Amino acid sequence: MAKKLNIGLFGFGCVGQGLGGMLLRVSYGLLSMAALISVSVGFMNLLPIPILDGGQILIMLAESIKGGSLATRTRVWLFYSGLAAILLLFSIVTFNDLTSLVKRIFHL
């Protein structure tokens, strides 16, 4: 019996088949990452922070319990406090990301 010589040469068909398999793996990972981000954004949007949708639901619930709309000054105060909470959250997350990046770069 003759021994098969395998020297690693591939034609267009084999390259296309390999690229197709790689594209399927990459697209599955990309779609799962997009789904994870979408669920995370949806969850964050439902938090009871006044400027987000969850906060709007909470304000409408408070107005229905009260039997009338909240005062304009109260609504403005709620929106500003919600904005401050979101800015604080983003600042903390950005600080954590930057410190982990610096630790990775400089091996601290």
Secondary structure, 3 states (H helix, E strand, C coil): CCCCCCCCCCCHHHHHHHHHHHHHHHHHHHHHHHHHHHHHHHHHHCCCCCCCHHHHHHHHHHHHHHCCCCCHHHHHHHHHHHHHHHHHHHHHHHHHHHHHHHHHHHCC
